[in-house]
Amino acid sequence: MIELRPFSSLGQFSNEWLNARHHFSFGGYRDPRRMGFGRLRVWNDDEIAPGTGFDPHPHRDMEIITYIRDGAITHRDNLGNEGRTEAGDVQVMHAGSGIVHAEMNLESIPTRLFQIWIMPDRTGVEPGWGTRQFPRAGDGLRLLASGQPGAGDALPLNADAAVWAGSLAAGAEVRHVFGAGRGGYLVPVSGSVSVDGVVAGARDGVAISDLSEVTIIAREAVELVLVDVPV
């Protein structure tokens, strides 16, 4: 089953510094049909104005992945971690037993990012944070973060989940295989793709379940992010 969730149908929130779209119920947006996808609980599409951001606030028992689309974000937390993550790279925060963090756009341009929350396999784990620079894959998907064995240099997750991202030239295709009982949620950052014949444009969501594999074809040059989770 492949379900297209057009960008225009997503929940939304905006104020003087944040313009956000929600793929799943979040904050003041509630849709009982969109409470998550397996272990995937949140996928927010945020645009943060220059010189602003999220002031210190707490989290616990969640794996929080931030994929930067444009600009950069600067992270600080109460564990003493601090770092800047820029476009094409990823950061992972293990909220675990509790963490307080701030995410600020200290750049001169808007920062655009996906923030993805995945429910952990265990609660109360030691909190932590990490970031990595990844060369952008030119013709396929690269594993950025994973809680599965044999994940190589991907950032670790305390969850049976995998975060893939990459870019495809127009007309290129990639096949993604799902293990038994697994599915995926795919969002093109830019461009458009065909997922087993279902066409998705930039920032649309594609929920994939009950399929052992899919073929993703770039209808134009495209960058995309895919989360693979049990469903």
C-alpha positions in Angstrom: 0.0 0.0 0.0 1.3 3.5 -0.9 -0.5 6.5 0.5 0.3 10.0 -0.8 0.0 12.8 1.7 0.2 16.1 -0.3 2.0 19.0 1.2 -1.2 21.0 1.0 -2.9 18.5 3.4 -0.4 18.8 6.2 -1.0 20.5 9.5 0.5 23.9 9.9 1.7 26.5 12.4 3.3 29.9 11.9 4.4 32.8 14.0 6.8 35.7 13.5 9.9 33.4 13.3 8.7 29.8 12.6 6.8 28.4 9.6 6.0 24.8 10.2 4.2 21.9 8.5 3.3 18.7 10.3 3.1 15.3 8.6 1.7 13.9 11.9 -0.4 15.3 14.7 1.8 17.7 16.7 1.2 20.7 18.9 -2.2 22.2 18.1 -2.7 20.0 15.0 -4.7 16.9 15.7 -5.8 14.3 13.1 -6.6 10.9 14.4 -5.7 9.4 11.1 -2.2 10.8 11.3 -0.9 9.9 14.8 2.3 8.4 13.5 3.6 5.6 11.3 4.9 2.6 13.2 7.7 3.9 15.5 7.8 7.2 13.6 5.9 9.7 15.6 6.8 13.2 14.3 7.9 14.6 11.0 8.0 18.4 11.1 8.9 20.6 8.1 10.3 23.8 9.7 11.5 27.1 8.3 13.3 29.2 11.0 14.0 32.9 10.5 17.6 34.2 10.9 18.7 35.0 14.4 15.8 33.0 16.0 15.1 29.5 17.0 13.9 27.2 19.8 14.9 28.4 23.2 16.0 25.8 25.8 13.3 23.2 26.4 13.2 19.5 27.7 12.6 16.2 26.0 12.7 12.6 27.2 12.4 9.1 25.8 12.6 10.0 22.1 15.1 9.7 19.3 15.1 13.1 17.5 16.8 13.4 14.1 17.3 16.7 12.4 18.0 16.8 8.6 19.1 20.2 7.4 17.7 21.2 4.0 19.0 24.8 3.7 21.1 26.9 6.0 22.3 25.5 9.3 21.2 24.9 12.9 23.3 25.4 16.1 22.6 23.0 19.0 23.3 23.5 22.7 22.3 21.2 25.5 22.6 20.8 29.3 25.1 18.0 28.8 27.6 20.5 27.4 27.2 19.5 23.8 27.4 22.3 21.2 27.6 22.1 17.4 26.6 23.5 14.1 24.9 21.2 11.5 24.5 22.5 7.9 22.6 21.6 4.8 22.8 18.0 3.7 24.0 16.8 7.2 22.2 15.2 10.1 22.2 15.4 13.9 20.7 12.9 16.3 19.6 13.6 19.9 18.9 10.8 22.3 16.4 12.3 24.8 16.5 9.2 27.0 16.2 9.9 30.7 16.0 13.6 30.0 17.8 16.4 28.1 17.3 20.2 27.8 18.4 21.7 24.5 18.2 24.8 22.3 18.2 24.9 18.5 19.1 28.3 17.0 19.5 29.6 13.5 22.5 31.9 13.8 22.8 32.3 10.1 21.9 35.3 7.9 19.4 33.2 5.9 16.4 31.1 6.8 17.1 27.6 7.9 14.9 24.8 6.5 14.9 21.4 8.1 13.1 18.2 8.8 12.7 17.2 12.4 11.9 13.5 12.8 11.0 11.8 16.1 11.2 8.1 16.5 10.0 6.2 19.6 13.0 4.4 21.2 13.1 0.6 21.9 13.9 1.3 25.6 13.1 4.2 27.9 15.4 5.9 30.4 18.6 5.4 28.3 21.5 7.8 28.8 20.8 11.0 26.9 23.3 12.2 24.2 23.8 14.0 21.0 25.9 13.7 17.8 26.2 15.2 14.3 27.9 14.0 11.1 28.8 15.5 7.8 27.8 13.1 5.0 28.8 13.6 1.3 25.5 13.8 -0.6 24.9 10.6 -2.5 24.7 11.4 -6.2 22.7 8.4 -7.4 21.1 6.7 -4.6 20.4 6.6 -0.9 22.9 6.7 1.9 22.3 5.5 5.5 22.5 8.4 7.8 21.2 7.1 11.1 20.3 3.6 12.3 19.6 1.3 15.2 20.2 -1.8 13.2 23.4 -4.0 13.2 25.9 -3.4 10.4 25.1 0.3 10.0 28.7 1.3 9.3 29.4 5.0 9.9 25.7 6.0 10.3 24.8 7.8 13.5 23.5 5.4 16.1 19.8 5.3 17.2 18.2 3.7 20.2 15.4 2.4 18.0 14.9 -0.3 15.3 14.8 2.3 12.6 16.9 3.6 9.7 17.1 7.1 8.2 18.2 7.2 4.5 18.8 10.3 2.3 20.3 11.1 -1.0 19.8 12.6 -4.4 18.9 11.3 -7.9 19.5 12.8 -11.3 16.4 13.1 -13.5 15.5 9.7 -14.8 17.6 7.8 -12.3 16.0 5.1 -10.1 16.8 3.3 -6.8 15.2 0.3 -5.3 14.6 0.1 -1.5 13.9 -3.3 0.1 11.9 -3.6 3.3 12.3 -6.4 5.8 9.4 -8.4 7.0 6.9 -6.3 9.0 8.5 -3.0 8.0 7.5 0.0 5.9 8.7 3.5 5.1 7.8 7.2 5.1 9.4 9.1 2.2 9.5 12.9 1.6 11.2 14.5 -1.4 13.1 17.6 -0.3 12.9 19.0 -3.8 11.9 17.8 -7.2 9.4 14.9 -7.8 9.5 11.2 -7.8 7.4 8.2 -8.8 7.2 5.5 -6.0 5.9 2.4 -7.8 3.9 4.7 -10.0 2.6 7.0 -7.3 3.9 10.5 -8.1 5.0 12.7 -5.2 6.2 16.3 -5.4 8.5 18.3 -3.2 7.6 18.0 0.6 4.7 15.6 0.0 4.7 12.6 2.3 4.5 9.0 1.0 3.6 6.3 3.5 4.6 2.8 2.3 3.4 -0.4 4.0 2.7 -4.1 3.2 5.3 -4.0 0.4 8.6 -5.9 0.3 10.3 -3.3 -1.9 9.6 -0.2 -3.9 11.2 1.4 -6.9 11.8 5.2 -6.7 12.2 7.0 -10.0 13.3 10.6 -10.2 11.0 12.5 -12.6 13.4 15.4 -12.3 16.5 16.0 -10.2 15.5 15.2 -6.6 16.7 15.1 -3.1 14.8 12.8 -0.7 14.7 11.4 2.8 13.3 8.0 3.8 12.7 6.5 7.2 12.4 2.7 7.5 10.6 1.4 10.6 8.5 -1.6 11.8 4.8 -1.0 11.1 
